[in-house]
Each structure stands twice: as C-alpha cells, then as structure tokens.
Amino acid sequence: MDEDPARTVRSVHDIVAEARSGVSKPERVLEALIALKTVREQLAAWEPELIAAAREGGTSWTALAPALGVASRQAAERRFLRLRPSTGGEHTGEARVDAERDRRAGDRAVAEWARRNSAILRQLAGQAGALDGLNARARESADRVSAVLGEDDVTGLLAPLTDLRAQLPREHTGFAERLGEIGVHAEQVRRDAVDDRRSSR
C-alpha cells in the first residue's frame, strides 16, 4: 500500500467500506490491517516528537493535556515519558517513567546538597582558577569552572569540577582527590534519593 500515511488511511477507509458492504476480499482486508499497523507505528513515533517540540516552544503540560486526551498535567507528562524512545535501555513505558522520576529525584537531592555546601564548592572553584602548570585541555576545563563560578546557582559547578578532575596533571593530585571526594558525596546523595523514592512507592 502507499507509503504516504494520508493516502494509506484513505485506502484503508475504502477497504473498511467494502467490508461493511460485504464485498471485501480477504486479501484486501489483510492488506488494510498490515497498513494500519504501519500507520500506528508512524503516529506513535510522531507524537513524542510533537510533544517535545511544543514543550520547547513554551507550551505548558496543562495546555497539552486536552490535546493529548488526558485530564491533568501529570497525565500529559506521563504519556510523553511512556511514548518517547528510551535513553537508558528501559523496555517498557512504565520503566521509562520510573527512570525519569528517579533521575529527577536524584537531581533535586544533589542540587539541594550543593546549595548547602555552596561555600566549599565556590572555594574549590576559586582554587581551580588559580591552578598553574595545566595543559591546554585542563586550562580549558578550569576556565569553564571560573565562568560558572560567576553564576548564581552553585549547582552548575558540579559538572565542570568533575571534568576538571579528569584533566588535572599529576602535580595536582591532592586537589584532584578533593574534587573526587565531592563527586563521591554527590553520587551518594543521588543514590540515597533514588533509593528513598523507590522504597516509598
């Protein structure tokens, strides 16, 4: 059948009309069912793309809900999470929902922890900017840390500090170890938050 979805739907409609009239041939009905499967798969792929585009354009989940045929912003977001392709190997829609909620719980917990420890993070970031003997890649990482240091939200320092640690030369082992401790603490906070969320389900 035609690869154009609109023409395919029209062809299927014609076959449905034949079936209702009792004049359809079995092979035509089978052809229509196969075509419907293809159309469903195409529509299923389009929906999360359109939802993502709407969100990127500033549409709220509340506004999306009636367009998706659901009753609440929570249901709209849940539908999107179930439909979108997996980024972490999850095999079902519910697993994708759980994975996203785990990630958010972890992100929130790490952000709160970072803000409670903002003085330490800012001190490390300031020291990073003053390091000497860095190669070009390490200096680039240190410069990114310095750039983020000027922002209000201290949580933005975590990723560039982690990247800097991987680039530091041997003479800065002590400083790298301090950055490593920060990374370990942040990851433990994330794991604890995810564990707490899962145990409360």
Salt bridges, closest charged atoms under 4 A:
ASP2 OD2 - ARG7 NE 2.70
ASP4 OD2 - ARG7 NH1 3.57
ASP14 OD1 - HIS13 ND1 3.94
GLU18 OE2 - ARG28 NH2 2.65
GLU41 OE2 - LYS37 NZ 2.63
GLU47 OE2 - ARG79 NE 2.61
GLU77 OE2 - ARG104 NH2 2.31
GLU94 OE1 - ARG78 NH2 2.45
GLU94 OE2 - ARG82 NH1 2.53
ASP98 OD1 - ARG197 NH2 3.65
ASP98 OD1 - ARG201 NH1 3.66
GLU100 OE1 - ARG84 NH2 2.93
GLU100 OE2 - ARG103 NH2 2.52
GLU100 OE2 - ARG104 NE 2.89
ASP102 OD1 - ARG197 NE 2.72
ASP102 OD2 - ARG198 NH2 2.75
ASP107 OD2 - ARG103 NH1 2.58
ASP107 OD1 - ARG190 NH1 2.67
ASP132 OD1 - HIS172 NE2 3.94
GLU140 OE2 - ARG144 NH1 3.24
ASP143 OD1 - ARG139 NH1 3.80
ASP153 OD2 - ARG115 NH2 3.49
ASP163 OD2 - ARG144 NH2 2.59
